[in-house]
Amino acid sequence: MSHLSRFVTVWSALQARVQDGRVPGWAAAVRYRGETEVRAGGCLTPGGAPAGPDALFRLASLSKPFAGALTLALVEDGVLHPDDPVARWLPELAAPRVLRTPGGPLDDTLPAREPITVRHLLTGTAGFGGLWDGSPLDRAVTAAGIGPGPESPDLGPDEYLARWAALPLAAQPGERWLPHCSADVLSVLLARATGRPLRQLLAERVTGPLGLRSTGFSAVDPARLTAAYLPEDGRLQLLDAADGRAARPPRFEGLAAGLVSTAEDVLTFLGALADGGAPVLRPASVAAMTRESLTPAQRRSAGDLLPPGTSWGLQVGVDTGGGEPWQAAGRWGWDGGTGTTGWVDPHRDLVAVLLTTRGYGGPGDGTDWFWQAVHRCL
């Protein structure tokens, strides 16, 4: 490692986690005041080939900023408008029913007061998403295989949407912020609105213009793909092998959790948005995407589903101030359940990305230690 590295304590902290067995493999990229460093450590699989800077990781929810950018690119193209009702492309959601009482029985419903719009999907306020409350609707979503997770649903897009349409909404459109699933419904909408596969749209409007040759819905080179693990009972359990689901084209191309990429590609994507958006978006679209979109009532409705000091923009988390020392009003990005994190801090002129093979085991088991280490190096 170069002795000139400003972030040597970050790389050391990551290597320490490899040595103590917590993180089998990782890659990270940091851009600070125009200077970029990319590092990697550990192995693609335990005891296997070393993880290099070009190692491929499952982004999980760090896919969501790509959903926001692609949607806004199509808004700029005039394909759709944020206030369009989604029923124009998703007739399955034309007449949703809503639970009369939160957590109530699935057959005690009311009609939705207003149509679900593209904006509701962008802001996560369409009325459906991750609940984690043990309610009848929560259990039904899990049983249907359409709930939040670190991988895309193992269903075709039409079947995925049909299963959502068969269930009531948890809240009226615009009433409550719920995580994750709106990005996958948005993925179906974008493909239908353009009549083209999502992988083609993403390549034409985002990854192609930015030269992101390693980003897609499966590994572009399976030999560079890491395995993915989730901690369970103090041990790492295999989520997906290095030759597993992420090595092959998926049944569902979804931007809630479906992308496979490298740290450098994600840094390039976030950096382009941080620099004004070209060649993907205009500055006004980036500003709309990365500022808080939730009303105070919607933010309160999210409760613990959004971290303290964090709100939501258009498929990205947005820091509102307070919270941890490395957080700052205007900082934006998101984290993924497979052990990924990527954020832009405009005030500090910082973009940083960490991709690992160790997913999150629950509250308090995230990447705060990484951001703490980065913050100390500035």
TIDO-547042 format. One line per field, with one value per residue (C-alpha): residue in three letters; x, y, z. Coordinates in Angstrom, 1 decimal. Each point is the difference from the previous one (the first is absolute). Layout:
// TIDO-547042
resn	[ALA,...] $
u	[X,...] $
v	[Y,...] $
w	[Z,...] $
This chain:
// TIDO-547042
resn	[MET,SER,HIS,LEU,SER,ARG,PHE,VAL,THR,VAL,TRP,SER,ALA,LEU,GLN,ALA,ARG,VAL,GLN,ASP,GLY,ARG,VAL,PRO,GLY,TRP,ALA,ALA,ALA,VAL,ARG,TYR,ARG,GLY,GLU,THR,GLU,VAL,ARG,ALA,GLY,GLY,CYS,LEU,THR,PRO,GLY,GLY,ALA,PRO,ALA,GLY,PRO,ASP,ALA,LEU,PHE,ARG,LEU,ALA,SER,LEU,SER,LYS,PRO,PHE,ALA,GLY,ALA,LEU,THR,LEU,ALA,LEU,VAL,GLU,ASP,GLY,VAL,LEU,HIS,PRO,ASP,ASP,PRO,VAL,ALA,ARG,TRP,LEU,PRO,GLU,LEU,ALA,ALA,PRO,ARG,VAL,LEU,ARG,THR,PRO,GLY,GLY,PRO,LEU,ASP,ASP,THR,LEU,PRO,ALA,ARG,GLU,PRO,ILE,THR,VAL,ARG,HIS,LEU,LEU,THR,GLY,THR,ALA,GLY,PHE,GLY,GLY,LEU,TRP,ASP,GLY,SER,PRO,LEU,ASP,ARG,ALA,VAL,THR,ALA,ALA,GLY,ILE,GLY,PRO,GLY,PRO,GLU,SER,PRO,ASP,LEU,GLY,PRO,ASP,GLU,TYR,LEU,ALA,ARG,TRP,ALA,ALA,LEU,PRO,LEU,ALA,ALA,GLN,PRO,GLY,GLU,ARG,TRP,LEU,PRO,HIS,CYS,SER,ALA,ASP,VAL,LEU,SER,VAL,LEU,LEU,ALA,ARG,ALA,THR,GLY,ARG,PRO,LEU,ARG,GLN,LEU,LEU,ALA,GLU,ARG,VAL,THR,GLY,PRO,LEU,GLY,LEU,ARG,SER,THR,GLY,PHE,SER,ALA,VAL,ASP,PRO,ALA,ARG,LEU,THR,ALA,ALA,TYR,LEU,PRO,GLU,ASP,GLY,ARG,LEU,GLN,LEU,LEU,ASP,ALA,ALA,ASP,GLY,ARG,ALA,ALA,ARG,PRO,PRO,ARG,PHE,GLU,GLY,LEU,ALA,ALA,GLY,LEU,VAL,SER,THR,ALA,GLU,ASP,VAL,LEU,THR,PHE,LEU,GLY,ALA,LEU,ALA,ASP,GLY,GLY,ALA,PRO,VAL,LEU,ARG,PRO,ALA,SER,VAL,ALA,ALA,MET,THR,ARG,GLU,SER,LEU,THR,PRO,ALA,GLN,ARG,ARG,SER,ALA,GLY,ASP,LEU,LEU,PRO,PRO,GLY,THR,SER,TRP,GLY,LEU,GLN,VAL,GLY,VAL,ASP,THR,GLY,GLY,GLY,GLU,PRO,TRP,GLN,ALA,ALA,GLY,ARG,TRP,GLY,TRP,ASP,GLY,GLY,THR,GLY,THR,THR,GLY,TRP,VAL,ASP,PRO,HIS,ARG,ASP,LEU,VAL,ALA,VAL,LEU,LEU,THR,THR,ARG,GLY,TYR,GLY,GLY,PRO,GLY,ASP,GLY,THR,ASP,TRP,PHE,TRP,GLN,ALA,VAL,HIS,ARG,CYS,LEU] $
u	[0.0,1.2,1.4,-1.6,-3.5,-2.1,-2.3,2.5,-1.9,-3.1,1.8,1.6,-3.4,-1.3,2.9,-0.4,-3.5,1.3,2.6,-2.5,-2.4,-2.8,0.3,1.1,0.6,-0.5,0.7,-0.2,0.4,0.3,0.1,0.9,0.6,0.5,2.5,-1.1,1.3,-1.3,1.0,-1.1,0.8,-0.9,-1.2,-2.8,-0.9,1.6,3.3,-0.5,1.5,0.8,-2.6,1.4,-1.3,-2.0,-1.8,-3.7,-2.5,-3.8,-1.0,-3.3,-1.8,2.9,-1.7,-2.8,1.9,0.3,-3.9,-0.3,2.4,-1.4,-3.6,1.0,1.9,-3.2,-1.9,2.5,-0.6,-3.7,-0.9,-1.8,-0.7,0.2,-3.7,-1.2,-2.2,1.8,-3.2,1.0,2.6,-0.9,-3.8,0.3,0.3,-2.8,-2.5,2.0,-1.8,1.5,-0.1,-2.7,2.3,3.8,0.7,-3.6,-1.5,0.7,-3.7,-0.9,0.9,-1.0,0.6,3.1,-0.8,2.3,1.9,3.5,2.4,3.6,0.9,-1.4,2.3,3.0,-0.6,-1.0,-3.4,-2.2,-1.5,2.0,3.4,1.9,-2.0,1.8,-2.9,-1.3,-3.4,-2.2,1.1,3.7,-0.4,-1.9,2.7,2.7,-2.1,-0.4,3.8,-0.3,1.4,3.3,3.2,3.6,-0.7,-2.7,-3.2,0.2,-3.0,-0.8,-0.9,-3.7,-0.5,1.8,-2.4,-3.0,0.9,0.1,-3.3,-1.6,0.8,-1.3,2.2,1.3,-0.8,-1.7,2.3,2.0,-0.7,3.0,3.6,0.7,3.4,1.3,-2.8,-1.0,3.4,-0.9,-3.5,1.7,2.2,-3.0,-1.5,3.1,0.3,-3.7,0.1,2.8,-0.8,3.6,1.8,1.2,3.6,-0.1,-1.4,2.6,2.8,-1.4,-0.6,2.4,2.7,0.8,0.5,2.0,2.2,-1.1,1.1,-0.3,-3.6,-3.0,-2.7,2.4,3.8,1.6,2.9,-0.9,3.6,0.1,-3.2,0.3,-2.1,-2.5,-0.6,-2.4,0.9,-2.1,0.6,3.5,1.0,-0.1,-2.7,0.2,-2.6,1.1,3.1,2.5,-1.6,-3.5,-3.0,2.0,2.2,-3.0,-2.6,-2.9,-3.7,-0.7,2.1,-0.7,1.7,-1.0,2.8,1.0,3.2,3.5,2.9,3.5,0.9,1.6,-3.1,-2.3,2.4,0.0,-3.8,-0.4,2.9,-1.7,-3.2,2.1,1.6,-3.4,-1.3,1.5,-0.2,-3.0,-2.0,-0.4,1.0,-3.7,-0.8,2.9,-1.1,-3.6,1.3,2.4,-2.1,-2.6,-3.3,-1.9,-2.4,0.5,-3.0,1.4,3.4,-1.6,-1.9,3.3,0.9,3.1,-0.1,2.1,3.2,0.1,1.0,-1.0,-3.0,-0.7,0.4,-0.9,1.3,2.9,0.5,0.5,1.6,-1.8,2.6,0.6,0.7,3.6,3.1,0.5,-3.6,-0.7,-3.1,0.1,2.0,-1.8,0.4,-1.1,1.0,-0.6,-0.8,2.9,2.5,0.1,0.0,0.5,-0.5,0.7,0.9,-0.1,1.2,3.1,0.5,0.0,-1.4,0.7,-1.1,0.5,-1.0,0.4,-0.9,-1.5,-3.6,-1.6,-1.2,-2.4,-0.2,3.5,1.7,0.6,2.9,0.1,3.6,1.0,-1.5,1.6,3.4,-0.5,-1.1,3.1,2.2,-1.4] $
v	[0.0,3.5,1.9,3.1,-1.3,2.4,-2.8,-2.5,-0.5,-0.9,-2.7,-1.2,-0.2,-2.0,-2.4,-0.5,-1.2,-2.5,-1.3,-0.5,-1.8,2.5,1.1,-2.7,2.5,3.7,2.8,3.7,3.2,3.5,3.3,3.0,3.5,-1.6,-2.6,-3.7,-3.1,-3.5,-2.9,-3.6,-2.8,-3.5,-2.6,-0.6,-3.1,-1.2,-1.5,0.9,2.5,3.5,2.7,2.6,3.5,-1.5,-2.5,-0.2,0.4,-0.2,3.6,-0.9,3.3,2.1,-0.7,2.5,3.2,-1.5,-0.4,3.7,1.1,-2.2,1.2,3.7,-0.6,-1.3,3.0,2.2,-2.0,0.7,-3.7,0.6,2.7,-0.3,0.8,-2.6,-2.7,-3.4,-1.7,1.4,-2.8,-2.1,-0.7,-2.5,2.9,2.1,-0.5,-0.9,-0.8,1.2,-1.5,1.7,-0.2,-0.5,-3.7,-0.9,-3.0,-0.2,0.0,3.2,2.6,3.4,1.3,2.1,3.7,0.9,-1.8,-1.2,2.2,-0.3,2.5,-2.3,-2.8,2.4,1.2,-3.4,1.3,-2.2,-1.9,-3.3,-1.2,-1.5,-0.2,-2.5,0.3,-3.6,1.3,-2.1,2.2,-0.4,-3.8,0.0,2.0,-2.4,-3.1,1.5,0.4,3.7,1.6,1.8,-2.0,0.2,-1.5,0.5,-2.0,-3.4,0.7,1.4,3.7,-0.5,-2.7,2.3,2.8,-2.2,-1.2,3.6,0.8,-2.9,1.6,3.2,3.0,0.5,3.8,2.5,1.2,2.9,-0.7,-2.1,-0.8,-3.7,-1.3,-2.0,-1.4,3.2,-0.2,-3.5,1.1,3.1,-2.5,-1.7,3.4,1.2,-3.1,0.2,3.7,-0.3,-3.5,-1.0,-2.3,1.8,-1.1,1.7,3.2,0.1,-0.6,2.8,2.7,-0.7,-2.6,0.5,3.8,-0.4,-2.8,-2.4,-3.2,-2.1,0.9,-2.1,-2.3,-2.9,-0.3,1.2,-2.3,-2.9,-0.6,3.4,-0.7,-0.2,-2.3,1.7,-0.8,1.0,-0.2,-2.5,-1.2,1.3,-1.7,1.0,-1.9,-0.1,2.2,-0.5,-1.9,1.5,-2.1,0.5,2.2,3.1,-1.9,-0.4,2.3,0.3,-0.7,3.5,3.1,2.2,3.1,-0.4,-2.5,-1.6,1.6,-1.6,2.4,1.2,2.6,2.1,-0.1,1.1,2.8,1.1,0.0,1.9,2.4,0.9,0.9,2.0,1.9,1.1,-3.1,0.0,-2.1,-1.6,2.8,3.8,1.8,0.8,-3.8,-0.8,2.8,-1.5,-3.5,0.9,2.3,-1.0,-1.0,-1.0,2.2,0.1,-2.3,-2.5,0.1,-0.7,-2.9,-1.6,-0.3,-2.3,-1.1,3.0,0.6,3.1,3.1,-1.5,0.6,-1.0,1.6,-1.7,-3.6,1.3,0.6,3.7,1.2,2.9,0.8,-1.3,-3.7,-1.1,2.2,-1.1,0.9,3.5,1.7,-0.6,-3.3,-2.7,-3.6,-3.4,-3.4,-3.5,-3.1,-2.0,2.3,2.9,3.8,3.0,3.7,3.4,2.9,3.1,2.3,-2.0,-0.8,-3.7,-3.0,-3.4,-3.6,-3.2,-3.4,-3.1,-3.7,0.2,1.1,1.7,-2.1,2.6,3.4,1.3,-2.5,2.4,2.0,2.9,-1.1,0.7,3.5,0.7,-1.0,2.1,3.0,-0.2,0.2,3.2] $
w	[0.0,-0.8,3.0,-1.7,0.6,2.0,0.9,1.2,3.3,-2.0,-1.9,3.2,1.7,-2.9,0.0,3.7,-0.7,-2.5,2.4,2.9,-2.4,0.1,-3.7,-2.5,-2.8,-0.9,-2.5,0.7,-2.0,1.4,-1.8,2.1,-1.5,-3.4,1.1,-0.3,1.8,-0.7,2.2,0.6,2.4,1.1,-2.5,-2.5,2.0,3.3,-0.9,-3.7,-2.3,1.4,-0.4,-2.3,-0.7,-2.9,2.2,-0.6,2.9,0.4,0.7,1.7,0.9,-1.3,-3.4,0.9,-0.9,-3.6,0.1,0.8,-2.6,-2.8,0.8,-0.1,-3.3,-1.5,1.5,-1.8,-3.2,0.3,0.3,3.3,2.6,3.8,0.4,-2.5,1.5,-0.2,-1.3,-3.4,-0.1,2.9,-0.3,2.8,2.4,-1.5,2.9,3.2,3.3,3.2,3.5,2.1,3.1,0.0,0.8,-0.5,-1.9,-3.7,-0.9,1.9,-2.6,-1.5,-3.5,-0.5,0.2,-2.8,-2.8,0.6,-2.1,-1.2,2.7,2.7,-1.3,-0.1,3.6,1.5,0.9,-2.2,3.0,-0.3,1.0,2.9,3.2,2.3,2.5,0.0,-1.2,-2.4,-2.9,1.0,0.1,-3.3,-1.8,1.3,-1.0,-3.5,-0.4,-0.8,3.2,0.6,-0.1,-1.1,-3.4,-2.7,0.2,-1.7,-2.2,-3.4,0.0,-0.9,2.7,2.5,-0.8,0.1,3.5,1.2,-1.7,1.8,3.4,1.7,0.5,3.6,-0.3,-2.3,-2.8,1.3,3.6,1.2,-1.0,-0.4,-1.2,-2.9,-2.2,-1.9,-1.8,-1.4,-1.0,-1.7,-1.8,-1.6,-0.9,-1.7,-2.2,-0.9,-0.7,-2.5,-1.3,0.6,2.6,3.0,-0.6,-3.4,1.4,2.8,-2.6,-2.3,2.6,2.9,-0.2,-3.7,0.1,3.2,-1.2,2.8,-1.6,3.1,1.0,-0.8,1.3,0.2,0.0,-3.3,0.8,2.4,0.8,1.8,2.0,3.8,2.2,2.3,3.7,2.7,3.7,2.0,3.6,-0.1,-3.2,-3.7,-2.0,-3.8,-1.6,-3.6,-1.3,-2.4,-2.7,1.3,-1.0,-0.6,-2.6,-2.4,-1.5,2.5,-0.5,1.3,-0.9,3.0,1.3,3.6,0.6,-3.4,-1.1,0.0,-0.3,1.1,2.5,-2.7,-2.2,2.9,0.8,-3.6,0.0,3.3,-1.0,-3.3,1.9,2.6,-2.9,-1.4,-1.7,-3.5,-2.2,1.8,1.5,0.0,3.2,0.8,-0.1,2.3,2.4,0.0,0.6,2.9,2.1,2.6,-1.6,3.1,1.9,3.8,0.4,-2.6,1.7,3.4,-1.5,-0.9,3.7,0.4,-3.6,-0.8,2.1,2.3,-1.8,-3.4,-2.2,-3.7,-3.4,-3.2,0.6,2.1,3.7,0.9,3.2,1.7,2.7,3.4,0.3,-0.1,-0.4,-3.6,-0.9,-1.3,-1.4,-3.8,0.1,-2.0,-1.0,1.3,1.5,-1.1,2.1,-1.6,1.8,-2.4,0.5,-2.3,0.9,-1.4,2.4,-2.1,2.8,0.6,-3.7,0.8,-1.8,1.6,-0.7,1.9,-1.4,2.2,0.0,3.5,0.3,2.9,2.9,1.4,1.7,1.0,-2.4,-2.8,-1.5,2.6,0.8,-3.6,-0.1,3.4,-1.4,-3.2,2.0,2.3,-3.2,-1.4] $
